[in-house]
Amino acid sequence: MNMAIAFVAFLVVALVLWGIGELNYKGFHYEEDVPHHPDPTAHQGGEYKELNLRDILRDNSTKGYDAV
């Protein structure tokens, strides 16, 4: 009988916490953070160049002496 009471109490607490979380979510308004200074690595030569995976892995060294 004690196990059934503990289970019901767990469900009640879970539902109350879920309700509080839903209420906090409805009152939450996200505004994107604008940095004070732009990322210097994003723009090189005044032009933005997005690297693909092949370009990143070509210059990346994660094994051997070059990684040190």
N, C-alpha and C positions, 0 to 999 in steps of 0.2 A: 504494500500500500504506500510506503514511503517513496518508492521509486516512481509511482504514478503521480504523486503530489509534486515531486521534484521535476518531472517531465512537464507537467502543466505549468508550473512556475517558470520553467525555462521558456516555454512557448509564450507566456504572457510577457516576460521581460524582452524576448526577441521581438515581439510585435510592437511593444512600446518603443524600443530603440529604433526599429524600422520606421515607425511613424515620425519620430523626431528627426531622423535622417531625411525623410521625404520633405518635411517642412523646412529644414535648413536648405535643401536643394532648391526648393521653389523660391526662396528668398535670396539665392546666390546669383550675382550678376558678374560675369567675367568680362574684364576689360584687358585687352592685350597690352603688355608692358612695352613701352617704346624706349629703347636705349638712348642714353644721352649722347653717345658717340657711336657711329657705325662700326661694324666689324671690319677691321683693316684687311683681313684675309679674304673677305667675300668679294671685294672689288680690287682687281689687279689691273693697273693701267687704265682705270676709269671704266672698264668694261667688266660686267659680271659674267663669270664663266662657271657653269655648274659642271662638276666633274662626275663622270660615270664610274662605275665600279672598276672597270679596266684601268682607267687613269689613276685612280686611287691606289690600286694594288701594284701598279708599275713603280710608284715611288715609295711604297711602304715596305719596310723590312722588319719582319717579326721573328726571323730565325737567324741564328749564326752570329758572326762577328759584327755585321752591319746593324744588328738590332741594339748592340751595346753602344 
